[in-house]
Amino acid sequence: MATVQPMGPTEEQLEILEYNFSKVNKHPDPTTLCLIAAEAGLSEEETLVSAPAPTALLLGPETHPPTHADSLQTPPHHSRLAP
């Protein structure tokens, strides 16, 4: 008999993570992470794995370090001709 693996955090758990990582502390220390995990009903590992996605959606790309793909983008071309 196969066991059903959880699909990930519930909506309520995601709301708790989003609130804590966006409004309270973007970079929690280990003690705070433990408290966030307990509030959400997740392990600390699940909290760390689940947190980046909601955080990335809320905070936007300016809060993330540049990636190799960012360096491949070319700057906009500026023409010397008047518009």
N, C-alpha and C positions, 0 to 999 in steps of 0.2 A: 504494500500500500504506500503510495507516494504522499509525502507531506507537502502541504501548500506553503510556498515561500511568500513572505509578505511583499506587497507591491511597493512599499516605500511608506514614507510618513503620510498620515491622514491630513485632511485639510486643516483640522484644528491644530495638529502638531506643526504644520507649516506656518500657520499664523503665529504660533508661539515663537518659532525660530525667526521668522521675519521681524517680529516686533523686537525681540532681544538683540538680534544682530544688526538691525538698522537703527533702532531708536535708543537702545540702552548701551550697548558696547559692541563695536565692530570687531574688536580683537580681544575677546575675553581671556582672562588668565585661567589656569586650570581649575581653580575653585569656582569661579563664575561659570565656566563651561559645565562643571558638574551640576551646578544649580539649574542651569538652563536645561540640561538633559533630564534632570529629575522632574522639572516642571512639565516638559513635553512628553514624559513617559518613554524616553529613548535612552539608549546607552550613550556614553560619551563618544564612542566611535561612530554610532549612527548619527549623532548630532553633528559631528565634524563632516561626515559624508553628505548629509542632507543640507547643511547650512550654506555651502557656496552657491548653489543654484538660486535659492531665494535672494541671497545677498547680491548676487550679480544682477538679478533682475531689478532690484530696488535701487542699487547704487550706480549702475551704469558702467560703461567701459573706462571712464576716467579714473576709477579706483583700482583698476587691475594693472599689473605691470605689462609693458609691451611684449608682444610675442614676435616670433620670427616673421609671421604673416604680416604684422604691422610694418616691419621694415621693408617689405616688398612693395608696399603701396607707393605709387609715384605721386609727387606733389602736383597740385593743379597747374596747368599750363597757363602762363600769363602772356598774352600777346602784347606787342608794342603798339599795335594799331589801336587807334581810338575807337570806342564803341559806336 
